[in-house]
Amino acid sequence: MLIVLPPSEGKAREGSGPPVGELSFPALDRARKRVVSALVKASRRRDALDVLGLTPGLASELAANVALRTAPTLPAARLYTGVLYDNLGLTTLDAGAARRAEESVLIFSGLWGVLRVTDMVPPYRLSMGVSLPPLGGLAAFWKPFVAKELDRLPGLVVDLRSATYAAAWQPGERAVGVRVFRHGKVVSHMAKATRGEIARALLVSGADPATPEELAAVLKDLGHDVTLAPPPRPGRPWTLDVAVT
């Protein structure tokens, strides 16, 4: 089983590890260097905030981008904060669940492509939705590189990403996309919390569902109100609707 997550806009302020070195999926390194170079250059522009889609209140984030190559790092498990990661609680997992997270959790990133929770990276600010000169839209940029790496990994894909990050890799019918409903309506903020809870529950339980039907059964046993729907057409993911109160 692979648990696929978006990053978070909120991040820890700084790390204490050495500058970024070897990361998981080394075949992505050449593409990563291209994105790092483009981001450093873009962050020095006078119109950097507009280019990166940032508000004036986030101007201080540009300095972190400029310092990417030499900045201290921390594990991705500690870097990402926010609602989803607060509810997932990677740093509070017991030894068995933490080991499963290292093996199964993949974090998508506009800067790094894909990370594992143990990868050491510095704080940064870059959304997958940005069109970064001269590379263009990052989801489209990353898609062929990421697909080549992840398509070869076996297992059911529990897809907890937002649409922006889902555009960078589409696993097809072996994936189950998770939607969250309240009173019959899709919710956004609460969806992040619920996705974090689901990821944690799967890791803590030790469950390793091999099919969408097994995933739905596991989550029902764990107390979630879920409804599974098959792909609307060949090559598309299954959908798991989670009802919350």
Buried (B, 14 or more C-beta within 10 A) or exposed (E): BBBBBBBBEEBEEEBEBEBBEEBBBEEBEEBBEBBBEBBBBBBEEEEBBEBBEBEEEEEEBBEBBBBBEEBBBBBBBBBBBBBBBBBBBBEEBEEEBBEBBBBBBBBBBBBBBBBBBBBBBBBBBBBBBBBBEEBEBBBEBBBEBBBEBBEEEEBBBBBBBBEBBBBBBBBEBBBBBBBBBBEEEEBEEBBBBBBBBBBBBBBBBEBBBEEBEBBBBBBEEBEBEBEBBEBEEEEBBBBBBBBBE
